[in-house]
């Protein structure tokens, strides 16, 4: 009996459960972090994908024109928002934090924009300029009006402007599948940031 008690006293304590830190998120043509074009845009799926982040369902756009988005936080800071499409897939993802890098471009939220020559088109979402290279899945948005950005010369004014947000789209911007990208004054009713207020604002 005494031997058993001594063994129990000498037994090591169980190791504490350690939650893995949130991995860094990078936006590329094929994904944004663990999110891909095949990822469902619902709370359960996003929380399973984004271990280490807090995912909150938020109604935005006001009572009359409310829409749902999934806002993603790290240590209390909003990092990005996943905008669901009507069929439950991802419409696009809006990044509002410099914590997310863009793999193919030196673009980070809040930093000065460079290399306007890489852009081939701008669209108008919520009255603000969203610019991209046609065929890519990544766009850069500015807190400025849309006019004057239809030609390469006009887009030079973007050099040095602070990046307002970056956007990942499951469909290539400016393609036939992209229902609102590819023209300077587009936006239209499918613009996730247009219409009545800006549900994608930080």
N, C-alpha and C positions, 0 to 999 in steps of 0.2 A: 504494500500500500504506500509506504514511504517512498519507494522507488518511483512509483507512478506519479506521486505528487511532485517529486524533484524533476521528473521529465516534463511535466506540465509547466512548471515554473521556468524551465530553461527553453521552452519552445519559442521560436521567434514570432513576433507579432505579424499579422497579415499585412502585406504591402498595401499602402493607400492607393486608391484609384486615382490615376493621373489622367486628366483630360488633355488630349493633344492640342497644342496651340494651333490657332487658325493658320492655314497655309496662305502664302501670298497668292494673290489673284493676278493672272495675266490674261489680257484679251488678245485673241488671235482670230484668224479667218474662220477657224473651225470651232472655237469655243471661247467661253469666258470662264476661266477656272475650270471647275468640274461640270459646268453647264454647257450642253450642246444643243443643237437644233432638235434633237429627239427628246430632250428633257421636258417632262410635263410642267406646266405653270400652275402648280397647286401647292398649298402650304406643306403637306406631308412630304411630297417629293423634294421640294427645295430644302426643307430642314434636314432630310437625309443626305442630300448632296453637300450641304454647306455646314459640315461639322465644325464647331468652333465659332460660328457666327450666329447672331440672333436674326431670325426672319419673322417679320411682323406683317400681317395682312392689314392694309390701310385703305380706307375709302377716301378718294380725293376728288376734286373738281366741284365741290359744293353739293348741296342737297338735291338740287334740280337735275344736275348733270353728273351725278356721282359715278365713279368707276373704281374698280379695285386694282391695286398694285401690291406687290410684295417687296417691302423695303428691307434691306439687309444691312445690319449694323455690326461693327466690331468695336468692342470696348466703348459702347455708347455713341460711336460716330457712324453716321449714315454713310455707307460705302457705295451702294448702288440700289436700283429699283428694277425689279422684273415686272414688265408689263405683259399681262396675259392677253391672248387673242380669244375671240369668241368660242373657238373650238377647244379651248383648254391647252393649246400649245403656247409657246413663247412668241409674242409679237416682237419685242426687242428688250434690251437691257440698257438702262441709263446710268452711267457711272458719274458720281458727284464727289469723288475723293481721289487725291493723288496716290493713294495706296494701290491703285490698280494701274499696272503698266500695259502698254500696247506693244505687242511683239514686233510688228513690222514698221512702226513709226515712233519717233521720239515725242509722243503725246502724253501729257499727264495733266489732270485737272488743276487749274490754278497757275500753271506755268506758261511762259510766253510761247506762242505758236511759231513754228518754223517750217520751211519747205512748202510754201503754197503751191509751188509748181507740181507737187505730187497730187493735187486735187484736180478732178476733171468736171465736177458739178457741185452745185449747192441747191438745197431745197429749203423751204420755209416752213418751220414747225413752230406753232405758237407765236408767230411773228418774229422768230429768231432764226439765224442762219445755221443750217446743218450741212456740212460739206464733206465730200468723200471722193474717192477714186472709184469710178464705175466698175462693178464686178467684185469689189471687196465687200467684206462684211462689217467693216469698222468705219465709223464716221466721227467727225469732231464738230462740236457745237460752240457757238459764240453768243455772248449776250449783246448782240447788235442786230440792227435791221437787216433784212435780206437783200434789199435792192443793190444793184451794181456788181453782183458777184457771178453773173452769167458767163463772163469771159475771163481768160487767164489774167489779163492785165488788171481787171477789177479785183480779182482775188488776191492781188499783191497787198492790198490794204490790210489783210488778215495777219501779215507778218508782225510778230511782236505782241499781238493781242492775247490777253489771258484766255486760256481754254476754259469754257464754262462747264462742259461735260463731254465725255466720250460716249459713243453709242455702239452697241453690238447688235447686229441684225442677223437672224438665222438665214434670211434670204439675201443674196447679193444686192447691194444698193445699185439702183439704176437699171436693174434687169427687168425682164418681163414679169417675173414673179414678185417683184417689189411693187406693191400697190400704191406707194406714195413717194418713192424716191425718184430722182433723176431730172427734175426741172426746177428752175429757180423759184418760181412763185407757186409751187404745187401745194403740198400740205393736204388739202382736201379734207373730207370727212373722216378719213382713216388716220389722220395725223394724231398720234398718241399725245402730243403736246399742244395740239391746236384747239380751235373751237372756243370753249368757254373756260378760260383760265388755263393754267399750265400745270397739269398733274405731275409733271416730271421735275418741278423745281426742287432745289435742295431744301 
